[in-house]
Amino acid sequence: MQADGPRACRFGRRWYLNNESWHPSVPPFGEMKCILCWCVSGETHCQRQECPPAACASPARRDNPCCSKCR
């Protein structure tokens, strides 16, 4: 039996609508700001933010906590 409309996704204890995106919350770590999840027709897809490689010896994470940048 098929549904008439797009299906929602369940992630943890929450439901998300089709095409909705969110940063997952993983206990005991909390919200994972460097990972983005989205709902596509009832299936959850998640991806870590891709960062370009830093071209220096000691990169820092200033503006973007997910990616390192040279000072």
All heavy atoms as TSV, in Angstrom:
chain	resi	resn	atom	element	x	y	z
A	1	MET	N	N	0.840	-1.168	0.000
A	1	MET	CA	C	0.000	0.000	0.000
A	1	MET	C	C	0.892	1.242	0.000
A	1	MET	O	O	1.777	1.363	0.821
A	1	MET	CB	C	-0.880	-0.030	1.240
A	1	MET	CG	C	-1.899	1.028	1.266
A	1	MET	SD	S	-3.116	0.558	2.513
A	1	MET	CE	C	-3.355	2.106	3.284
A	2	GLN	N	N	0.668	2.168	-0.906
A	2	GLN	CA	C	1.473	3.377	-1.012
A	2	GLN	C	C	0.718	4.584	-0.479
A	2	GLN	O	O	-0.499	4.679	-0.596
A	2	GLN	CB	C	1.835	3.654	-2.466
A	2	GLN	CG	C	3.119	2.998	-2.871
A	2	GLN	CD	C	3.528	3.467	-4.255
A	2	GLN	OE1	O	2.714	3.445	-5.169
A	2	GLN	NE2	N	4.753	3.877	-4.387
A	3	ALA	N	N	1.466	5.524	0.089
A	3	ALA	CA	C	0.866	6.766	0.577
A	3	ALA	C	C	0.596	7.688	-0.605
A	3	ALA	O	O	1.265	7.623	-1.627
A	3	ALA	CB	C	1.807	7.426	1.570
A	4	ASP	N	N	-0.387	8.557	-0.452
A	4	ASP	CA	C	-0.743	9.485	-1.522
A	4	ASP	C	C	0.235	10.650	-1.627
A	4	ASP	O	O	0.474	11.167	-2.704
A	4	ASP	CB	C	-2.154	10.040	-1.300
A	4	ASP	CG	C	-3.196	8.962	-1.451
A	4	ASP	OD1	O	-2.978	8.036	-2.272
A	4	ASP	OD2	O	-4.213	9.042	-0.773
A	5	GLY	N	N	0.805	11.093	-0.515
A	5	GLY	CA	C	1.702	12.244	-0.521
A	5	GLY	C	C	3.082	11.878	-0.039
A	5	GLY	O	O	3.361	10.728	0.286
A	6	PRO	N	N	3.974	12.880	0.011
A	6	PRO	CA	C	5.325	12.621	0.494
A	6	PRO	C	C	5.301	12.221	1.966
A	6	PRO	O	O	4.482	12.701	2.738
A	6	PRO	CB	C	6.051	13.943	0.287
A	6	PRO	CG	C	5.028	14.944	-0.061
A	6	PRO	CD	C	3.775	14.233	-0.406
A	7	ARG	N	N	6.195	11.333	2.324
A	7	ARG	CA	C	6.234	10.823	3.683
A	7	ARG	C	C	7.201	11.621	4.538
A	7	ARG	O	O	8.167	12.186	4.041
A	7	ARG	CB	C	6.644	9.358	3.676
A	7	ARG	CG	C	5.664	8.484	2.925
A	7	ARG	CD	C	6.037	7.047	2.954
A	7	ARG	NE	N	7.463	6.855	2.703
A	7	ARG	CZ	C	8.042	5.682	2.631
A	7	ARG	NH1	N	7.351	4.602	2.793
A	7	ARG	NH2	N	9.327	5.579	2.397
A	8	ALA	N	N	6.948	11.632	5.829
A	8	ALA	CA	C	7.821	12.299	6.789
A	8	ALA	C	C	8.905	11.326	7.238
A	8	ALA	O	O	8.839	10.123	6.973
A	8	ALA	CB	C	7.006	12.778	7.982
A	9	CYS	N	N	9.925	11.864	7.911
A	9	CYS	CA	C	11.041	11.051	8.411
A	9	CYS	C	C	11.086	11.151	9.928
A	9	CYS	O	O	10.842	12.216	10.495
A	9	CYS	CB	C	12.371	11.580	7.877
A	9	CYS	SG	S	12.532	11.519	6.100
A	10	ARG	N	N	11.444	10.066	10.566
A	10	ARG	CA	C	11.636	10.076	12.008
A	10	ARG	C	C	13.129	9.980	12.276
A	10	ARG	O	O	13.811	9.100	11.749
A	10	ARG	CB	C	10.914	8.914	12.658
A	10	ARG	CG	C	11.033	8.952	14.156
A	10	ARG	CD	C	10.209	7.894	14.808
A	10	ARG	NE	N	10.311	8.049	16.253
A	10	ARG	CZ	C	9.810	7.217	17.116
A	10	ARG	NH1	N	9.152	6.149	16.683
A	10	ARG	NH2	N	9.949	7.416	18.396
A	11	PHE	N	N	13.622	10.892	13.112
A	11	PHE	CA	C	15.022	10.866	13.529
A	11	PHE	C	C	15.029	11.054	15.042
A	11	PHE	O	O	14.625	12.098	15.546
A	11	PHE	CB	C	15.817	11.978	12.844
A	11	PHE	CG	C	17.294	11.874	13.086
A	11	PHE	CD1	C	18.088	11.128	12.229
A	11	PHE	CD2	C	17.884	12.502	14.163
A	11	PHE	CE1	C	19.447	11.021	12.447
A	11	PHE	CE2	C	19.240	12.404	14.393
A	11	PHE	CZ	C	20.025	11.663	13.539
A	12	GLY	N	N	15.452	10.029	15.750
A	12	GLY	CA	C	15.365	10.064	17.213
A	12	GLY	C	C	13.911	10.066	17.623
A	12	GLY	O	O	13.133	9.227	17.188
A	13	ARG	N	N	13.520	11.041	18.400
A	13	ARG	CA	C	12.132	11.144	18.857
A	13	ARG	C	C	11.317	12.166	18.068
A	13	ARG	O	O	10.174	12.420	18.385
A	13	ARG	CB	C	12.110	11.536	20.330
A	13	ARG	CG	C	12.692	10.485	21.226
A	13	ARG	CD	C	12.608	10.904	22.660
A	13	ARG	NE	N	13.145	9.865	23.520
A	13	ARG	CZ	C	13.179	9.938	24.819
A	13	ARG	NH1	N	12.722	11.019	25.423
A	13	ARG	NH2	N	13.676	8.958	25.528
A	14	ARG	N	N	11.920	12.774	17.058
A	14	ARG	CA	C	11.234	13.825	16.295
A	14	ARG	C	C	10.869	13.362	14.898
A	14	ARG	O	O	11.535	12.507	14.320
A	14	ARG	CB	C	12.130	15.058	16.192
A	14	ARG	CG	C	12.329	15.728	17.540
A	14	ARG	CD	C	12.770	17.141	17.429
A	14	ARG	NE	N	11.906	17.906	16.542
A	14	ARG	CZ	C	12.239	19.056	16.014
A	14	ARG	NH1	N	13.399	19.596	16.280
A	14	ARG	NH2	N	11.430	19.702	15.208
A	15	TRP	N	N	9.830	13.985	14.360
A	15	TRP	CA	C	9.407	13.765	12.983
A	15	TRP	C	C	9.728	15.009	12.167
A	15	TRP	O	O	9.578	16.140	12.659
A	15	TRP	CB	C	7.910	13.487	12.913
A	15	TRP	CG	C	7.572	12.102	13.369
A	15	TRP	CD1	C	7.238	11.717	14.631
A	15	TRP	CD2	C	7.551	10.921	12.577
A	15	TRP	NE1	N	7.012	10.367	14.670
A	15	TRP	CE2	C	7.195	9.848	13.418
A	15	TRP	CE3	C	7.797	10.668	11.232
A	15	TRP	CZ2	C	7.074	8.552	12.963
A	15	TRP	CZ3	C	7.675	9.359	10.779
A	15	TRP	CH2	C	7.321	8.327	11.635
A	16	TYR	N	N	10.175	14.812	10.933
A	16	TYR	CA	C	10.508	15.911	10.030
A	16	TYR	C	C	9.727	15.734	8.736
A	16	TYR	O	O	9.563	14.617	8.242
A	16	TYR	CB	C	12.013	15.937	9.740
A	16	TYR	CG	C	12.814	16.195	10.985
A	16	TYR	CD1	C	13.271	15.145	11.772
A	16	TYR	CD2	C	13.103	17.487	11.395
A	16	TYR	CE1	C	13.992	15.373	12.925
A	16	TYR	CE2	C	13.825	17.733	12.542
A	16	TYR	CZ	C	14.271	16.674	13.307
A	16	TYR	OH	O	14.980	16.913	14.449
A	17	LEU	N	N	9.261	16.838	8.177
A	17	LEU	CA	C	8.500	16.799	6.936
A	17	LEU	C	C	9.406	16.543	5.743
A	17	LEU	O	O	10.621	16.780	5.804
A	17	LEU	CB	C	7.765	18.128	6.739
A	17	LEU	CG	C	6.758	18.498	7.820
A	17	LEU	CD1	C	6.191	19.879	7.553
A	17	LEU	CD2	C	5.659	17.462	7.895
A	18	ASN	N	N	8.820	16.097	4.653
A	18	ASN	CA	C	9.573	15.882	3.420
A	18	ASN	C	C	10.252	17.195	3.017
A	18	ASN	O	O	9.653	18.262	3.085
A	18	ASN	CB	C	8.623	15.405	2.315
A	18	ASN	CG	C	9.365	14.948	1.091
A	18	ASN	OD1	O	10.330	14.196	1.186
A	18	ASN	ND2	N	8.933	15.405	-0.058
A	19	ASN	N	N	11.503	17.131	2.621
A	19	ASN	CA	C	12.351	18.264	2.220
A	19	ASN	C	C	12.794	19.147	3.379
A	19	ASN	O	O	13.438	20.161	3.155
A	19	ASN	CB	C	11.683	19.133	1.149
A	19	ASN	CG	C	11.522	18.381	-0.149
A	19	ASN	OD1	O	12.380	17.592	-0.525
A	19	ASN	ND2	N	10.412	18.610	-0.824
A	20	GLU	N	N	12.488	18.798	4.604
A	20	GLU	CA	C	12.949	19.569	5.757
A	20	GLU	C	C	14.383	19.167	6.097
A	20	GLU	O	O	14.763	18.009	5.945
A	20	GLU	CB	C	12.038	19.313	6.956
A	20	GLU	CG	C	12.314	20.188	8.141
A	20	GLU	CD	C	11.308	20.005	9.268
A	20	GLU	OE1	O	10.375	19.178	9.140
A	20	GLU	OE2	O	11.467	20.691	10.287
A	21	SER	N	N	15.190	20.122	6.558
A	21	SER	CA	C	16.566	19.818	6.942
A	21	SER	C	C	16.800	20.240	8.391
A	21	SER	O	O	16.096	21.117	8.912
A	21	SER	CB	C	17.565	20.513	6.012
A	21	SER	OG	O	17.431	21.906	6.090
A	22	TRP	N	N	17.787	19.611	9.036
A	22	TRP	CA	C	18.076	19.888	10.438
A	22	TRP	C	C	19.487	19.420	10.774
A	22	TRP	O	O	20.090	18.643	10.044
A	22	TRP	CB	C	17.064	19.185	11.342
A	22	TRP	CG	C	17.152	17.692	11.323
A	22	TRP	CD1	C	17.842	16.890	12.187
A	22	TRP	CD2	C	16.536	16.791	10.388
A	22	TRP	NE1	N	17.695	15.563	11.858
A	22	TRP	CE2	C	16.898	15.482	10.741
A	22	TRP	CE3	C	15.707	16.973	9.272
A	22	TRP	CZ2	C	16.470	14.364	10.033
A	22	TRP	CZ3	C	15.294	15.850	8.567
A	22	TRP	CH2	C	15.666	14.570	8.950
A	23	HIS	N	N	19.999	19.940	11.895
A	23	HIS	CA	C	21.252	19.457	12.464
A	23	HIS	C	C	20.860	18.426	13.518
A	23	HIS	O	O	20.090	18.751	14.428
A	23	HIS	CB	C	22.052	20.591	13.115
A	23	HIS	CG	C	22.529	21.618	12.145
A	23	HIS	ND1	N	23.585	21.390	11.290
A	23	HIS	CD2	C	22.100	22.867	11.884
A	23	HIS	CE1	C	23.787	22.473	10.554
A	23	HIS	NE2	N	22.886	23.377	10.888
A	24	PRO	N	N	21.347	17.207	13.414
A	24	PRO	CA	C	20.921	16.178	14.365
A	24	PRO	C	C	21.435	16.455	15.774
A	24	PRO	O	O	22.486	17.068	15.957
A	24	PRO	CB	C	21.529	14.904	13.796
A	24	PRO	CG	C	22.714	15.366	13.032
A	24	PRO	CD	C	22.336	16.704	12.462
A	25	SER	N	N	20.680	16.008	16.741
A	25	SER	CA	C	21.080	16.073	18.137
A	25	SER	C	C	21.348	14.648	18.598
A	25	SER	O	O	20.489	13.772	18.456
A	25	SER	CB	C	19.977	16.705	18.977
A	25	SER	OG	O	20.396	16.821	20.309
A	26	VAL	N	N	22.556	14.417	19.097
A	26	VAL	CA	C	22.965	13.075	19.495
A	26	VAL	C	C	23.374	13.094	20.969
A	26	VAL	O	O	24.413	13.658	21.313
A	26	VAL	CB	C	24.142	12.579	18.615
A	26	VAL	CG1	C	24.578	11.192	19.035
A	26	VAL	CG2	C	23.759	12.607	17.148
A	27	PRO	N	N	22.551	12.507	21.856
A	27	PRO	CA	C	22.934	12.470	23.271
A	27	PRO	C	C	24.183	11.615	23.444
A	27	PRO	O	O	24.316	10.625	22.745
A	27	PRO	CB	C	21.741	11.824	23.966
A	27	PRO	CG	C	20.619	11.899	22.976
A	27	PRO	CD	C	21.243	11.945	21.620
A	28	PRO	N	N	25.094	11.917	24.273
A	28	PRO	CA	C	25.156	13.050	25.201
A	28	PRO	C	C	25.893	14.254	24.606
A	28	PRO	O	O	26.208	15.191	25.319
A	28	PRO	CB	C	25.940	12.484	26.379
A	28	PRO	CG	C	26.931	11.572	25.715
A	28	PRO	CD	C	26.173	10.967	24.537
A	29	PHE	N	N	26.159	14.261	23.308
A	29	PHE	CA	C	26.972	15.303	22.686
A	29	PHE	C	C	26.188	16.561	22.337
A	29	PHE	O	O	26.754	17.626	22.181
A	29	PHE	CB	C	27.656	14.761	21.419
A	29	PHE	CG	C	28.457	13.527	21.683
A	29	PHE	CD1	C	28.009	12.295	21.254
A	29	PHE	CD2	C	29.640	13.594	22.381
A	29	PHE	CE1	C	28.737	11.151	21.505
A	29	PHE	CE2	C	30.382	12.450	22.648
A	29	PHE	CZ	C	29.921	11.220	22.208
A	30	GLY	N	N	24.891	16.463	22.153
A	30	GLY	CA	C	24.070	17.614	21.791
A	30	GLY	C	C	23.960	17.774	20.282
A	30	GLY	O	O	24.159	16.817	19.519
A	31	GLU	N	N	23.661	18.989	19.857
A	31	GLU	CA	C	23.464	19.261	18.434
A	31	GLU	C	C	24.789	19.178	17.678
A	31	GLU	O	O	25.786	19.753	18.096
A	31	GLU	CB	C	22.846	20.645	18.245
A	31	GLU	CG	C	22.461	20.928	16.807
A	31	GLU	CD	C	21.778	22.265	16.641
A	31	GLU	OE1	O	22.222	23.244	17.266
A	31	GLU	OE2	O	20.808	22.330	15.886
A	32	MET	N	N	24.769	18.467	16.559
A	32	MET	CA	C	25.961	18.281	15.730
A	32	MET	C	C	25.917	19.310	14.602
A	32	MET	O	O	25.360	19.061	13.538
A	32	MET	CB	C	25.994	16.855	15.166
A	32	MET	CG	C	25.818	15.772	16.214
A	32	MET	SD	S	27.097	15.769	17.449
A	32	MET	CE	C	28.396	14.954	16.590
A	33	LYS	N	N	26.490	20.506	14.848
A	33	LYS	CA	C	26.401	21.629	13.899
A	33	LYS	C	C	27.137	21.362	12.590
A	33	LYS	O	O	26.867	22.012	11.596
A	33	LYS	CB	C	26.955	22.886	14.545
A	33	LYS	CG	C	26.189	23.302	15.765
A	33	LYS	CD	C	25.502	24.577	15.514
A	33	LYS	CE	C	24.794	24.997	16.782
A	33	LYS	NZ	N	23.544	25.609	16.514
A	34	CYS	N	N	28.071	20.420	12.561
A	34	CYS	CA	C	28.847	20.151	11.350
A	34	CYS	C	C	28.198	19.089	10.472
A	34	CYS	O	O	28.738	18.715	9.439
A	34	CYS	CB	C	30.266	19.733	11.727
A	34	CYS	SG	S	31.151	21.015	12.648
A	35	ILE	N	N	27.044	18.583	10.903
A	35	ILE	CA	C	26.314	17.567	10.140
A	35	ILE	C	C	24.935	18.113	9.794
A	35	ILE	O	O	24.268	18.718	10.638
A	35	ILE	CB	C	26.191	16.252	10.938
A	35	ILE	CG1	C	27.584	15.688	11.222
A	35	ILE	CG2	C	25.318	15.247	10.197
A	35	ILE	CD1	C	27.587	14.473	12.114
A	36	LEU	N	N	24.509	17.929	8.559
A	36	LEU	CA	C	23.193	18.354	8.116
A	36	LEU	C	C	22.416	17.130	7.650
A	36	LEU	O	O	22.942	16.316	6.878
A	36	LEU	CB	C	23.307	19.361	6.966
A	36	LEU	CG	C	21.992	19.931	6.453
A	36	LEU	CD1	C	21.313	20.770	7.541
A	36	LEU	CD2	C	22.228	20.768	5.212
A	37	CYS	N	N	21.203	16.991	8.139
A	37	CYS	CA	C	20.322	15.897	7.720
A	37	CYS	C	C	19.131	16.493	6.998
A	37	CYS	O	O	18.759	17.650	7.221
A	37	CYS	CB	C	19.835	15.106	8.924
A	37	CYS	SG	S	21.126	14.242	9.824
A	38	TRP	N	N	18.518	15.702	6.120
A	38	TRP	CA	C	17.318	16.142	5.419
A	38	TRP	C	C	16.455	14.932	5.131
A	38	TRP	O	O	16.925	13.805	5.081
A	38	TRP	CB	C	17.655	16.930	4.158
A	38	TRP	CG	C	18.447	16.188	3.137
A	38	TRP	CD1	C	17.957	15.539	2.045
A	38	TRP	CD2	C	19.860	15.984	3.097
A	38	TRP	NE1	N	18.981	14.966	1.339
A	38	TRP	CE2	C	20.163	15.232	1.968
A	38	TRP	CE3	C	20.913	16.381	3.938
A	38	TRP	CZ2	C	21.461	14.832	1.650
A	38	TRP	CZ3	C	22.203	15.991	3.611
A	38	TRP	CH2	C	22.453	15.232	2.470
A	39	CYS	N	N	15.164	15.202	4.940
A	39	CYS	CA	C	14.171	14.158	4.703
A	39	CYS	C	C	13.797	14.135	3.226
A	39	CYS	O	O	13.442	15.165	2.658
A	39	CYS	CB	C	12.942	14.434	5.562
A	39	CYS	SG	S	11.614	13.240	5.340
A	40	VAL	N	N	13.897	12.968	2.606
A	40	VAL	CA	C	13.531	12.798	1.196
A	40	VAL	C	C	12.602	11.595	1.095
A	40	VAL	O	O	13.033	10.454	1.249
A	40	VAL	CB	C	14.780	12.587	0.305
A	40	VAL	CG1	C	14.367	12.398	-1.140
A	40	VAL	CG2	C	15.759	13.733	0.440
A	41	SER	N	N	11.326	11.872	0.893
A	41	SER	CA	C	10.313	10.820	0.699
A	41	SER	C	C	10.375	9.733	1.761
A	41	SER	O	O	10.370	8.547	1.458
A	41	SER	CB	C	10.455	10.207	-0.691
A	41	SER	OG	O	10.267	11.196	-1.672
A	42	GLY	N	N	10.472	10.136	3.012
A	42	GLY	CA	C	10.457	9.176	4.110
A	42	GLY	C	C	11.814	8.606	4.482
A	42	GLY	O	O	11.909	7.815	5.406
A	43	GLU	N	N	12.874	8.997	3.786
A	43	GLU	CA	C	14.218	8.509	4.099
A	43	GLU	C	C	15.088	9.660	4.594
A	43	GLU	O	O	15.125	10.728	3.983
A	43	GLU	CB	C	14.877	7.898	2.871
A	43	GLU	CG	C	14.247	6.605	2.431
A	43	GLU	CD	C	15.031	5.964	1.294
A	43	GLU	OE1	O	16.240	6.234	1.154
A	43	GLU	OE2	O	14.410	5.201	0.548
A	44	THR	N	N	15.796	9.423	5.700
A	44	THR	CA	C	16.697	10.427	6.255
A	44	THR	C	C	18.073	10.268	5.635
A	44	THR	O	O	18.610	9.163	5.557
A	44	THR	CB	C	16.799	10.261	7.783
A	44	THR	OG1	O	15.498	10.445	8.350
A	44	THR	CG2	C	17.750	11.263	8.390
A	45	HIS	N	N	18.641	11.380	5.194
A	45	HIS	CA	C	20.001	11.417	4.650
A	45	HIS	C	C	20.785	12.432	5.466
A	45	HIS	O	O	20.278	13.517	5.756
A	45	HIS	CB	C	19.988	11.847	3.177
A	45	HIS	CG	C	19.196	10.937	2.307
A	45	HIS	ND1	N	19.738	9.833	1.705
A	45	HIS	CD2	C	17.886	10.961	1.956
A	45	HIS	CE1	C	18.805	9.221	1.003
A	45	HIS	NE2	N	17.670	9.885	1.137
A	46	CYS	N	N	22.018	12.104	5.832
A	46	CYS	CA	C	22.863	13.019	6.597
A	46	CYS	C	C	24.239	13.102	5.952
A	46	CYS	O	O	24.717	12.132	5.366
A	46	CYS	CB	C	23.025	12.542	8.034
A	46	CYS	SG	S	21.487	12.522	8.982
A	47	GLN	N	N	24.849	14.278	6.072
A	47	GLN	CA	C	26.175	14.470	5.497
A	47	GLN	C	C	26.956	15.462	6.352
A	47	GLN	O	O	26.423	16.486	6.772
A	47	GLN	CB	C	26.077	15.007	4.077
A	47	GLN	CG	C	27.404	15.137	3.383
A	47	GLN	CD	C	27.240	15.484	1.909
A	47	GLN	OE1	O	26.136	15.547	1.382
A	47	GLN	NE2	N	28.350	15.707	1.241
A	48	ARG	N	N	28.218	15.132	6.588
A	48	ARG	CA	C	29.112	16.030	7.310
A	48	ARG	C	C	29.531	17.150	6.370
A	48	ARG	O	O	29.739	16.930	5.181
A	48	ARG	CB	C	30.340	15.254	7.784
A	48	ARG	CG	C	31.353	16.112	8.527
A	48	ARG	CD	C	32.505	15.265	9.049
A	48	ARG	NE	N	32.070	14.346	10.079
A	48	ARG	CZ	C	31.886	14.667	11.366
A	48	ARG	NH1	N	32.092	15.903	11.761
A	48	ARG	NH2	N	31.512	13.767	12.239
A	49	GLN	N	N	29.662	18.352	6.909
A	49	GLN	CA	C	30.097	19.492	6.108
A	49	GLN	C	C	31.506	19.219	5.578
A	49	GLN	O	O	32.388	18.825	6.334
A	49	GLN	CB	C	30.105	20.764	6.945
A	49	GLN	CG	C	30.552	21.978	6.179
A	49	GLN	CD	C	30.518	23.237	7.042
A	49	GLN	OE1	O	29.937	23.249	8.119
A	49	GLN	NE2	N	31.133	24.281	6.561
A	50	GLU	N	N	31.694	19.398	4.279
A	50	GLU	CA	C	33.004	19.188	3.676
A	50	GLU	C	C	33.825	20.459	3.785
A	50	GLU	O	O	33.329	21.553	3.533
A	50	GLU	CB	C	32.851	18.763	2.219
A	50	GLU	CG	C	32.238	17.388	2.086
A	50	GLU	CD	C	32.204	16.916	0.651
A	50	GLU	OE1	O	33.004	17.400	-0.161
A	50	GLU	OE2	O	31.364	16.058	0.358
A	51	CYS	N	N	35.072	20.301	4.162
A	51	CYS	CA	C	35.958	21.446	4.354
A	51	CYS	C	C	37.162	21.318	3.433
A	51	CYS	O	O	37.719	20.236	3.278
A	51	CYS	CB	C	36.456	21.493	5.790
A	51	CYS	SG	S	35.139	21.614	7.015
A	52	PRO	N	N	37.587	22.443	2.849
A	52	PRO	CA	C	38.813	22.397	2.053
A	52	PRO	C	C	40.013	22.200	2.980
A	52	PRO	O	O	39.984	22.644	4.137
A	52	PRO	CB	C	38.860	23.776	1.381
A	52	PRO	CG	C	38.029	24.646	2.250
A	52	PRO	CD	C	36.988	23.765	2.876
A	53	PRO	N	N	41.051	21.535	2.518
A	53	PRO	CA	C	42.220	21.324	3.381
A	53	PRO	C	C	42.916	22.652	3.671
A	53	PRO	O	O	43.004	23.524	2.812
A	53	PRO	CB	C	43.118	20.395	2.570
A	53	PRO	CG	C	42.645	20.525	1.160
A	53	PRO	CD	C	41.203	20.925	1.211
A	54	ALA	N	N	43.369	22.825	4.893
A	54	ALA	CA	C	44.098	24.036	5.279
A	54	ALA	C	C	45.531	23.915	4.775
A	54	ALA	O	O	46.162	22.872	4.907
A	54	ALA	CB	C	44.072	24.209	6.789
A	55	ALA	N	N	46.043	24.999	4.193
A	55	ALA	CA	C	47.379	24.974	3.587
A	55	ALA	C	C	48.429	25.601	4.505
A	55	ALA	O	O	49.337	26.266	4.044
A	55	ALA	CB	C	47.337	25.703	2.254
A	56	CYS	N	N	48.286	25.386	5.816
A	56	CYS	CA	C	49.284	25.919	6.742
A	56	CYS	C	C	49.593	24.879	7.806
A	56	CYS	O	O	48.878	23.886	7.940
A	56	CYS	CB	C	48.784	27.216	7.368
A	56	CYS	SG	S	47.213	27.064	8.215
A	57	ALA	N	N	50.631	25.132	8.583
A	57	ALA	CA	C	51.088	24.161	9.580
A	57	ALA	C	C	50.157	24.085	10.793
A	57	ALA	O	O	49.944	23.017	11.342
A	57	ALA	CB	C	52.506	24.509	10.022
A	58	SER	N	N	49.598	25.223	11.223
A	58	SER	CA	C	48.744	25.215	12.418
A	58	SER	C	C	47.441	25.973	12.164
A	58	SER	O	O	47.307	27.133	12.531
A	58	SER	CB	C	49.489	25.818	13.610
A	58	SER	OG	O	49.910	27.126	13.298
A	59	PRO	N	N	46.478	25.320	11.526
A	59	PRO	CA	C	45.197	25.982	11.250
A	59	PRO	C	C	44.377	26.176	12.525
A	59	PRO	O	O	44.567	25.469	13.513
A	59	PRO	CB	C	44.510	25.030	10.282
A	59	PRO	CG	C	45.134	23.716	10.547
A	59	PRO	CD	C	46.532	23.977	11.010
A	60	ALA	N	N	43.482	27.161	12.508
A	60	ALA	CA	C	42.591	27.442	13.636
A	60	ALA	C	C	41.147	27.411	13.155
A	60	ALA	O	O	40.873	27.576	11.975
A	60	ALA	CB	C	42.925	28.805	14.219
A	61	ARG	N	N	40.239	27.219	14.092
A	61	ARG	CA	C	38.805	27.208	13.776
A	61	ARG	C	C	38.184	28.468	14.352
A	61	ARG	O	O	37.656	28.459	15.441
A	61	ARG	CB	C	38.145	25.967	14.359
A	61	ARG	CG	C	38.619	24.712	13.715
A	61	ARG	CD	C	37.907	23.523	14.279
A	61	ARG	NE	N	38.402	22.327	13.608
A	61	ARG	CZ	C	37.909	21.138	13.764
A	61	ARG	NH1	N	36.907	20.944	14.574
A	61	ARG	NH2	N	38.412	20.117	13.125
A	62	ARG	N	N	38.222	29.562	13.590
A	62	ARG	CA	C	37.700	30.839	14.102
A	62	ARG	C	C	36.254	31.059	13.717
A	62	ARG	O	O	35.379	30.946	14.539
A	62	ARG	CB	C	38.564	31.997	13.583
A	62	ARG	CG	C	39.922	32.033	14.219
A	62	ARG	CD	C	40.644	33.256	13.775
A	62	ARG	NE	N	40.707	33.273	12.310
A	62	ARG	CZ	C	41.538	33.980	11.603
A	62	ARG	NH1	N	42.384	34.764	12.201
A	62	ARG	NH2	N	41.546	33.945	10.298
A	63	ASP	N	N	35.994	31.387	12.479
A	63	ASP	CA	C	34.642	31.744	12.032
A	63	ASP	C	C	33.725	30.548	11.908
A	63	ASP	O	O	32.556	30.613	12.198
A	63	ASP	CB	C	34.713	32.471	10.680
A	63	ASP	CG	C	35.557	33.738	10.765
A	63	ASP	OD1	O	35.596	34.343	11.841
A	63	ASP	OD2	O	36.163	34.108	9.755
A	64	ASN	N	N	34.278	29.437	11.438
A	64	ASN	CA	C	33.475	28.232	11.214
A	64	ASN	C	C	34.000	27.130	12.130
A	64	ASN	O	O	35.104	26.642	11.940
A	64	ASN	CB	C	33.591	27.822	9.738
A	64	ASN	CG	C	32.712	26.641	9.408
A	64	ASN	OD1	O	32.261	25.904	10.267
A	64	ASN	ND2	N	32.458	26.448	8.125
A	65	PRO	N	N	33.228	26.710	13.127
A	65	PRO	CA	C	33.718	25.695	14.057
A	65	PRO	C	C	33.900	24.318	13.422
A	65	PRO	O	O	34.527	23.450	14.003
A	65	PRO	CB	C	32.640	25.654	15.142
A	65	PRO	CG	C	31.417	26.164	14.486
A	65	PRO	CD	C	31.873	27.139	13.439
A	66	CYS	N	N	33.399	24.130	12.205
A	66	CYS	CA	C	33.517	22.842	11.530
A	66	CYS	C	C	34.777	22.729	10.691
A	66	CYS	O	O	35.275	21.637	10.449
A	66	CYS	CB	C	32.299	22.609	10.634
A	66	CYS	SG	S	30.739	22.648	11.530
A	67	CYS	N	N	35.276	23.854	10.202
A	67	CYS	CA	C	36.412	23.849	9.279
A	67	CYS	C	C	37.574	24.674	9.813
A	67	CYS	O	O	37.365	25.748	10.378
A	67	CYS	CB	C	35.990	24.404	7.914
A	67	CYS	SG	S	34.700	23.458	7.096
A	68	SER	N	N	38.773	24.184	9.612
A	68	SER	CA	C	39.966	24.899	10.038
A	68	SER	C	C	40.415	25.847	8.932
A	68	SER	O	O	40.305	25.531	7.746
A	68	SER	CB	C	41.098	23.922	10.333
A	68	SER	OG	O	40.736	23.080	11.393
A	69	LYS	N	N	40.926	27.020	9.340
A	69	LYS	CA	C	41.443	28.004	8.385
A	69	LYS	C	C	42.799	28.485	8.868
A	69	LYS	O	O	43.093	28.464	10.060
A	69	LYS	CB	C	40.495	29.209	8.278
A	69	LYS	CG	C	39.180	28.893	7.638
A	69	LYS	CD	C	38.344	30.130	7.507
A	69	LYS	CE	C	37.017	29.810	6.833
A	69	LYS	NZ	N	36.173	30.969	6.726
A	70	CYS	N	N	43.606	28.958	7.946
A	70	CYS	CA	C	44.898	29.504	8.313
A	70	CYS	C	C	44.723	30.886	8.932
A	70	CYS	O	O	43.804	31.611	8.587
A	70	CYS	CB	C	45.796	29.594	7.081
A	70	CYS	SG	S	46.189	27.972	6.399
A	71	ARG	N	N	45.617	31.214	9.846
A	71	ARG	CA	C	45.534	32.521	10.531
A	71	ARG	C	C	46.062	33.630	9.675
A	71	ARG	O	O	46.815	33.506	8.801
A	71	ARG	CB	C	46.337	32.475	11.819
A	71	ARG	CG	C	45.747	31.493	12.770
A	71	ARG	CD	C	46.551	31.442	14.043
A	71	ARG	NE	N	46.078	30.299	14.808
A	71	ARG	CZ	C	46.313	30.114	16.060
A	71	ARG	NH1	N	47.024	30.972	16.722
A	71	ARG	NH2	N	45.853	29.072	16.687
